[in-house]
């Protein structure tokens, strides 16, 4: 309510008078904000509430019987340290390698004087529209390349996102060509031009790409499910706890059957791990916000 | 002599096309660093994107784990048998129905809410509040489906918060079984959760398109006495129409590619008949039961239909004179 009053004051200074429509808008968006945040807050409340008490009744935002026991139980019994390390490692390593690959190819693609520029670009862009599909990709990764149950399965298959390359290339295209030319006249070879001039100038767009890739890596779940269940990530661990199956399931029929009896882990503990998996995203989110909005608009202009 | 000089557009100006270079050893030497920087990734993309395309041959063969090790030409060719197999199963049609239903609902609901969200947000005149709303509305986009499913299970269960709220407000007298009843309801639940997750994010693109609309139009409309709703309807909405159409074409092209993650995570034994989508179906038979050919055939069917839909939508957009992709 206090907030509303401040806003009213601001509008007046902008000379336009406030109408009922403005007030309705603000009320509407306050409802939207509550609807967005409330489920998250509810989960936090359940995770901090005594698990027996949770079974008895509802928690809304404030835990009724405050306790850390759910988190303690989680760390004691579920051995979260290993999945946590895997998640962090794949996020860091995956982002660095992806970023390095992206900026290198983007630089090459921005060089219209490169003899194979067009051919190479087409080879990349075609893959945005046709893909082999689930089964051939699975067979390639798991059977032909034998990447399953190795950490590399998190890094190598997701080395390149073609969309990001187009994003970075359009950014490099926007840089003045004189910079590259003058460096070349001074005797710099292509790699030095790339490393000393292009990479530093690309920092803003690279931050955007890094964020997208890092979030993608952190949130990725299907690749663990398909290929590397012995190297569980936090996301996979959460999935397992949600289904309450410690067993590696070979077929989804079984998974579905077991879901019906999935009431062994108390709700509060499940919510505790949900919170743990979400926290890193929520923590970095405000800092990186300005980058991804920039990246999104850049992508929008391109399409 | 007499050769036509080719022109191409650079920043709106016609510029003479540079002469095609000849590939000589000298040129290769000069550009050697560019090769170092691109060839490894060309190899990567051939292995990871083109080799699976080659794997499509499996759909016309009988490939089981044992015969998979054989070279392609030594496997047993069966023609279109696998496709006939696919089309003769009821479960395939159930998966197709579920996929089409969920992406159809998603497109309609997703576009409508994102556009309305952007329109209303654009009308918000308190900048700080607008920023805050946007920031919060993106947040669920960055959270994984595993987490969303986990939250949804708690929030939407029979004794969950949503049911409690609705009951205490007297809107319903009995809890709604959001996730514990089979039937088309599951489609709507998944799609609504998806809207909740992506609405704010999808609105960004429209908002950025709105900033490009000529402010003079609004002034002129104001002078003519148009109210805010009329300005939204006659200026803002037509202003973002090209964006809407490009996004619609893209989404129609990916109608069958809705993945399987959210369906898999949100469904349970009760709702699974309405959760099984094409990708999941291909996984169940192709990998779960080691019938590689069958799974590949489903994948090819999916790609072919997607391509047809994309071209069709593109053509229609061309006909009605709107921007198109190609």
Interface residues (C-beta under 8 A of the other chain):
Chain A: X3 X7 X10 X11 X14 X16 X19 X21 X22 X25 X26 X28 X29 X32 X33 X35 X36 X37 X38 X39 X40 X42 X43 X46 X58 X60 X101 X104 X105 X107 X108 X111 X112 X113 X114 X115 X116 X120 X123 X124 X127 X129 X130 X131 X132 X133 X134 X135 X136 X137 X138 X139 X140 X143 X144 X145 X156 X157 X159 X160 X189 X190 X191 X194 X215 X218 X219 X220 X221 X222 X226 X235 X236 X238 X239 X242 X250 X251 X252 X253 X256 X257 X259 X260 X267 X270 X271 X274 X277 X278 X281 X282 X285 X286 X289 X292 X293 X296 X297 X300 X301 X303
Chain B: X18 X21 X23 X27 X28 X31 X33 X34 X36 X37 X38 X41 X42 X44 X45 X46 X47 X48 X49 X50 X51 X52 X53 X54 X55 X56 X58 X68 X117 X120 X121 X123 X124 X125 X126 X128 X129 X132 X133 X135 X136 X137 X138 X139 X140 X142 X143 X144 X145 X146 X147 X149 X150 X151 X152 X153 X154 X155 X159 X161 X164 X196 X200 X201 X204 X205 X208 X209 X228 X243 X246 X250 X260 X261 X264 X265 X267 X268 X269 X270 X272 X279 X280 X282 X283 X284 X286 X287 X288 X289 X292 X295 X296 X298 X299 X300 X302 X303 X307 X310
